[in-house]
Amino acid sequence: MGKKPQLDPDEVALIEWCIEVEGFLVAAGASPSEAQDHIDENAEWFTDMFYNGLTPEEAANEALN
């Protein structure tokens, strides 16, 4: 079997951050599928919020407004 490509630590942190954002979106009433779709469709915007230092809760609140 081939070696799995290693993810960049920033990519891992972004993925983990998005998972937390998803949790806040679901807690606010979105289905898991809706939350995932919203993050996927707005990936650049969420990535910008991640690199601008927003917490997952702050990003979810921005997405809900």
C-alpha positions as CSV (number, residue, x, y, z in Angstrom):
1,M,0.0,0.0,0.0
2,G,1.1,3.5,-0.7
3,K,1.9,6.1,1.9
4,K,-1.0,8.4,2.8
5,P,-0.2,12.0,2.1
6,Q,0.4,14.1,5.2
7,L,-1.9,17.1,5.7
8,D,-0.3,20.4,6.5
9,P,-0.8,21.3,10.2
10,D,-2.8,24.4,9.1
11,E,-5.1,22.3,7.1
12,V,-5.7,20.0,10.0
13,A,-6.4,22.9,12.3
14,L,-8.9,24.4,9.7
15,I,-10.7,21.1,9.3
16,E,-11.0,20.7,13.1
17,W,-12.2,24.3,13.3
18,C,-14.9,23.7,10.6
19,I,-16.1,20.6,12.5
20,E,-16.6,22.8,15.6
21,V,-18.4,25.4,13.5
22,E,-20.6,22.7,12.2
23,G,-21.5,21.7,15.7
24,F,-22.6,25.2,16.5
25,L,-24.7,25.4,13.4
26,V,-26.4,22.1,14.3
27,A,-27.0,23.4,17.8
28,A,-28.7,26.4,16.3
29,G,-31.1,24.2,14.4
30,A,-29.4,23.2,11.1
31,S,-29.3,19.6,10.2
32,P,-25.8,18.1,10.0
33,S,-26.2,17.9,6.2
34,E,-27.3,21.6,5.9
35,A,-24.4,22.7,8.1
36,Q,-21.9,20.7,6.0
37,D,-23.3,22.0,2.8
38,H,-23.2,25.6,4.0
39,I,-19.6,25.3,5.0
40,D,-18.7,23.6,1.7
41,E,-20.5,26.3,-0.3
42,N,-18.8,29.1,1.6
43,A,-15.4,27.5,2.1
44,E,-13.4,30.6,1.2
45,W,-15.4,32.8,3.6
46,F,-15.0,30.3,6.4
47,T,-11.3,29.9,5.7
48,D,-10.9,33.7,5.9
49,M,-12.7,33.7,9.3
50,F,-10.4,31.0,10.5
51,Y,-7.3,32.9,9.5
52,N,-8.7,36.1,10.9
53,G,-8.8,34.4,14.3
54,L,-12.6,34.0,14.8
55,T,-13.6,31.2,17.2
56,P,-15.9,28.5,15.8
57,E,-18.7,30.0,17.8
58,E,-18.1,33.5,16.4
59,A,-18.0,32.1,12.8
60,A,-21.2,30.2,13.3
61,N,-22.9,33.3,14.6
62,E,-21.7,35.2,11.5
63,A,-23.1,32.5,9.3
64,L,-26.4,32.7,11.1
65,N,-26.8,36.4,10.7
